[in-house]
Amino acid sequence: GEAMKSFLNEVNEKMHGVPLQRCYHCRKCTAGCPLAQVMEYNPNRIIKMIQMGQKDEVLSSSTIWLCASCETCITRCPNQVDIAHMMDTLRQMAIEQGYAAKEKNILKFHKSFLHNIWINGRINEPMMMVEYKLLSGDLFSDMVMGVDMFLKGKLHLISPRPKDMATVRKIFKETK
């Protein structure tokens, strides 16, 4: 129907890329996705839901916030459907259309993640987690795991900054 077409068209229009109709559901994206098993709906299912006009379900799902933008999906897609970009587009639509409140801590995590890149030019996990913990109010839930990771050398308090911070800032300026 009309609702089906309009959501699909809205997503395609905002993506400016390969239209989602090019997906013929081979599921190679989902097979390669490192986070598919923890997602509410796998990447292939999200495309199918968009094609079916299920806007509320898609924009209120936690899936769109779990995509790590690793781009494994696009490297495996025979039709170059850019699912990482699609997920980013869906996150933006969720924020603009007021869906993000349902995942308030994920949105706070997203903001901490971006702010950390703005400051450091890359992710500094301990600093990002401190900021997220302060924003979310969830201060101690995984402290033991964090200490354990630090002691095993998996977390580093100081990360080297990229030499070219000007480019990092330029990307933020152009995408704001």
Disulfide bonds with the S-S distance in Angstrom:
none
